[in-house]
Amino acid sequence: MEDKILIEAKNLKKYFKVGANAQLHAVDGVSFTIKKGQTLGVVGESGCGKSTLGRVLLRLYDVTDGQILYDGVDITKMDSKEIRPIRARMQMIFQDPSGSLDPRKSVKELIGEPLKIYKVCKNQEEYDRRIAEIMKTVGLSERYTESFSHELDGGRRQRIGIGRALAMDPEFIVCDEPVSALDVSIQAQILNLLMDLQKEKGLTYIFITHDLSVVKHISHEIMVMYLGQCVEYAKTKDLFANPLHPYTQGLLDAVPIPSLKAKKLSTQIMRGELTSPVDPAPGCRFAARCPYATDACRGKDIPLKEVEPGHFVSCTRF
């Protein structure tokens, strides 16, 4: 693995206007780095800002504040023309293959769409050859070339999505819950395919999921998000061996992983209601559900603190 940083986010924020004077803080002051050829897992409950973060990194959403550095280049304020050649190196695999694939287009057309947009192939022969190569790479038989996505099962549809993402030979791929709509056996096949492609092509991933049992096997580092903020950030093995934030502990306690259950983590069921992400008050947003919350958790924001080497947590207990 290279030590070169490919993606760096600095105090990244994305707010959405709701109503006349209110803003929803979807991503609120998130910072992280992803080294080339590695995977950052992003976990958290639905609505915590994971998918918004992925789209902001690709500049599908404009940035409210902060910086995004791609391979050392600041892409935060680039317009559509400036970012076009860079975006060819960044792709996305969407959560629901049924919703992200045009049912009117054949498998060949779906995978080849980026090739036509960027005018990569010189002629039809080169285009057909490239489609065949991509289908072989993602494990799709050529007999499905003229098939439509709705004629195939979920696993094959997701392979189409992966093939489309690979069409431009990208360096960085946002995997937005790519296996959540699949059954367990197909999940394993898709995860193995993604890991094999990473080894073969040196791909860099951000892997978004709410399932810690999935992210455990594919990620080098994990960032835990809660209501738009990062509450814990660590190497995967360190986070699973020693979860520090009460929210992370609660997530792990809900995951049926035998190795974790054997450790008998002293966690409690998360109770209480979610804090509103619309113009939230300063302080820990998990305090309303945290069994350890004190007055120190409210009134002022709690920054990430390096508790152990490379292990950061946002909590007043440390």
C-alpha positions in Angstrom: 0.0 0.0 0.0 1.1 3.5 -0.8 1.3 6.2 1.9 0.2 8.8 -0.5 -3.0 10.6 0.5 -5.6 10.7 -2.3 -8.6 12.3 -0.6 -8.4 14.9 2.2 -11.5 16.6 3.7 -11.0 19.6 5.9 -13.8 20.7 8.2 -16.3 19.8 5.5 -19.8 21.1 5.8 -23.0 20.8 3.7 -26.2 22.5 4.9 -29.5 22.4 3.2 -32.0 25.3 3.5 -35.3 24.2 5.1 -38.0 26.9 5.5 -37.3 30.6 5.5 -34.4 30.9 7.9 -33.5 27.3 9.0 -30.7 25.0 7.8 -30.4 21.3 8.0 -26.8 20.4 9.0 -26.4 17.2 6.9 -22.6 17.2 7.1 -21.1 19.4 9.8 -17.4 19.9 10.2 -16.1 16.5 9.1 -12.4 15.9 8.5 -10.5 12.8 7.3 -8.0 11.5 4.9 -8.0 8.4 2.6 -4.7 6.9 1.5 -4.3 5.7 -2.1 -5.3 2.1 -2.4 -7.2 1.9 0.9 -10.8 2.0 2.0 -12.4 4.3 4.5 -15.6 2.8 6.0 -18.3 5.3 6.9 -21.0 4.0 9.3 -24.0 5.3 11.1 -27.7 5.3 11.3 -29.9 6.3 8.3 -30.0 10.1 8.1 -26.6 10.7 9.7 -25.2 12.2 6.5 -23.2 9.3 5.0 -24.6 9.5 1.5 -24.6 13.3 1.5 -20.9 13.1 2.4 -20.2 10.8 -0.6 -22.0 13.1 -3.0 -20.2 16.2 -1.6 -16.8 14.5 -2.2 -17.7 13.9 -5.8 -19.0 17.5 -6.0 -22.5 16.3 -6.9 -23.5 18.8 -4.2 -21.8 22.1 -3.7 -19.8 22.5 -0.5 -21.2 24.9 2.1 -17.8 25.3 3.8 -14.5 23.5 4.2 -12.1 21.9 1.7 -11.8 18.8 -0.5 -8.4 18.0 -1.8 -8.1 15.4 -4.5 -4.6 14.2 -5.1 -3.4 17.5 -3.6 -5.7 19.6 -5.8 -8.4 21.7 -4.2 -11.6 20.9 -6.0 -14.0 22.6 -3.5 -14.9 25.6 -5.7 -14.3 24.2 -9.2 -17.0 24.8 -11.7 -18.5 22.0 -13.9 -16.0 22.6 -16.7 -12.9 22.6 -14.4 -14.0 19.5 -12.5 -15.0 17.4 -15.5 -11.6 15.8 -16.2 -11.1 15.1 -12.5 -14.6 13.6 -12.1 -13.7 11.0 -14.7 -11.3 9.7 -12.1 -14.0 9.6 -9.4 -17.0 7.3 -9.7 -19.9 6.1 -7.6 -21.7 2.8 -7.0 -25.2 3.5 -5.9 -27.2 1.7 -3.2 -30.2 0.5 -5.3 -29.2 -1.0 -8.7 -32.9 -1.0 -9.7 -33.3 2.7 -9.1 -29.9 3.8 -10.5 -30.1 1.9 -13.8 -32.2 3.1 -16.8 -34.6 0.2 -17.6 -34.8 1.4 -21.2 -31.1 0.8 -21.8 -29.4 -2.6 -22.4 -26.5 -3.8 -20.2 -24.1 -2.7 -23.0 -25.6 0.8 -23.1 -25.5 1.2 -19.3 -21.9 0.2 -18.9 -20.8 2.2 -22.0 -22.6 5.4 -21.1 -19.5 7.0 -19.5 -17.4 6.0 -22.5 -19.7 7.9 -24.8 -20.1 10.9 -22.5 -16.3 11.3 -22.4 -15.8 10.1 -26.0 -13.1 7.6 -25.0 -13.4 5.1 -27.8 -12.4 5.9 -31.4 -14.8 3.5 -33.1 -17.5 0.9 -32.5 -15.0 -1.9 -32.5 -13.0 -0.4 -29.7 -16.2 0.4 -27.8 -17.5 -3.2 -28.1 -14.1 -4.6 -27.0 -14.0 -2.3 -23.9 -17.6 -3.3 -22.9 -16.6 -7.0 -23.2 -13.5 -6.4 -21.0 -15.5 -4.7 -18.3 -18.2 -7.3 -18.3 -15.5 -10.0 -17.9 -13.9 -8.0 -15.1 -17.1 -7.8 -13.0 -18.1 -11.4 -13.7 -21.0 -10.8 -16.2 -21.5 -13.2 -19.0 -21.5 -11.7 -22.5 -24.8 -13.3 -23.1 -26.3 -10.5 -21.0 -24.9 -7.8 -23.3 -28.3 -7.0 -24.9 -30.4 -7.8 -21.9 -32.1 -5.1 -19.8 -31.4 -4.6 -16.1 -35.0 -5.5 -15.0 -34.5 -8.9 -16.6 -31.6 -9.7 -14.2 -31.4 -10.5 -10.5 -30.1 -8.0 -7.9 -26.5 -9.3 -7.9 -26.1 -9.0 -11.6 -27.7 -5.6 -11.6 -25.2 -4.4 -9.0 -22.4 -5.9 -11.2 -23.7 -3.6 -14.0 -23.4 -0.7 -11.6 -19.8 -1.6 -10.7 -19.0 -2.1 -14.4 -20.3 1.4 -15.2 -18.2 2.8 -12.4 -15.1 1.1 -13.7 -15.6 2.2 -17.3 -13.3 5.2 -17.0 -10.6 3.4 -15.1 -11.1 5.6 -12.0 -8.8 5.9 -9.0 -11.5 6.7 -6.4 -15.0 5.1 -6.0 -17.7 6.1 -3.6 -19.5 2.9 -2.7 -22.9 4.1 -1.3 -24.3 1.0 0.5 -23.7 -1.2 -2.5 -24.8 -4.4 -0.8 -27.6 -3.4 1.4 -30.3 -4.3 -1.1 -28.8 -7.8 -1.6 -29.2 -11.0 0.3 -26.3 -12.3 2.4 -24.8 -14.7 -0.1 -24.8 -12.1 -2.9 -23.4 -9.5 -0.5 -20.4 -11.7 0.0 -19.8 -12.1 -3.8 -20.0 -8.3 -4.3 -17.7 -7.5 -1.4 -15.2 -10.1 -2.6 -15.4 -8.6 -6.1 -14.7 -5.1 -4.8 -11.8 -6.2 -2.7 -10.3 -8.2 -5.7 -10.7 -5.1 -7.9 -9.0 -3.0 -5.3 -6.0 -5.3 -5.2 -5.8 -5.6 -9.0 -6.3 -1.9 -9.9 -5.1 -0.1 -6.8 -8.6 1.5 -6.3 -9.4 3.8 -3.4 -12.8 3.4 -1.8 -15.1 5.2 0.6 -17.5 2.5 1.7 -20.8 3.8 3.1 -22.9 1.5 5.1 -25.0 1.2 8.3 -23.8 -2.4 8.8 -20.7 -2.8 10.9 -20.5 -6.5 10.1 -20.0 -5.6 6.4 -17.6 -2.8 6.9 -15.3 -4.9 9.2 -14.1 -6.9 6.3 -13.5 -4.3 3.6 -12.2 -1.2 5.4 -8.8 -0.2 6.6 -10.1 2.7 8.7 -13.6 3.5 9.9 -15.4 6.8 10.6 -18.5 6.7 12.7 -21.0 9.5 12.0 -23.9 10.7 14.1 -26.2 13.5 12.8 -23.7 14.9 10.4 -20.6 14.8 12.7 -17.8 12.3 13.1 -17.8 10.9 16.7 -15.1 8.3 16.3 -12.3 7.6 13.8 -9.8 4.8 13.9 -8.2 1.9 12.2 -10.7 -0.9 11.7 -8.9 -3.4 14.0 -8.6 -0.7 16.8 -12.2 0.3 16.6 -13.5 -3.2 16.9 -11.1 -4.1 19.6 -11.7 -1.0 21.7 -14.8 1.1 20.7 -14.6 4.3 22.8 -17.7 6.4 22.0 -20.9 5.3 23.6 -22.7 5.5 20.2 -20.1 3.2 18.6 -20.4 0.8 21.5 -24.2 0.8 21.0 -23.8 0.1 17.2 -21.4 -2.8 17.9 -23.6 -4.3 20.6 -26.4 -4.5 18.0 -24.2 -6.5 15.5 -24.3 -10.3 15.6 -20.5 -10.8 15.4 -19.5 -13.7 17.7 -16.0 -12.3 18.3 -17.5 -9.1 19.7 -20.1 -10.9 21.8 -17.4 -13.0 23.4 -15.8 -9.8 24.8 -19.1 -8.9 26.6 -18.8 -5.2 25.9 -20.5 -3.2 28.7 -23.0 -1.4 26.5 -26.5 -0.2 27.0 -29.6 0.1 24.8 -29.7 3.5 23.2 -32.9 5.3 24.4 -34.3 8.7 23.9 -35.1 10.7 20.8 -32.8 12.0 18.0 -31.7 15.5 18.3 -33.0 17.6 15.3 -30.3 18.3 12.7 -32.0 21.5 11.8 -29.9 24.3 13.4 -28.7 22.1 16.2 -27.6 23.6 19.5 -23.9 23.4 20.4 -22.8 20.3 22.3 -22.8 16.5 21.8 -25.7 15.6 19.5 -25.8 12.1 21.0 -26.2 13.4 24.6 -30.0 12.9 24.5 -29.5 9.2 24.0 -26.2 8.7 25.9 -26.3 6.9 29.3 -23.2 8.8 30.4 -24.2 12.3 29.4 -23.5 15.2 31.8 -23.8 18.9 31.7 -20.3 19.0 30.1 -21.8 17.4 27.0 -24.1 20.4 26.4 -23.5 24.0 25.5 -20.3 23.8 23.5 -19.1 21.6 20.6 -16.8 18.7 21.5 -13.9 18.3 19.1 -12.3 15.0 18.1 -9.5 14.1 20.5 -6.7 11.6 19.8 -7.1 9.2 22.8 -4.8 6.5 21.4 -2.3 6.7 18.5 -4.5 7.1 15.4 -7.7 6.6 17.4 -9.9 9.8 17.7 -13.1 10.2 19.6 -15.5 13.1 20.3 -16.6 12.5 23.9 -16.2 14.4 27.2 -15.3 11.1 29.0 -11.8 11.3 27.4 
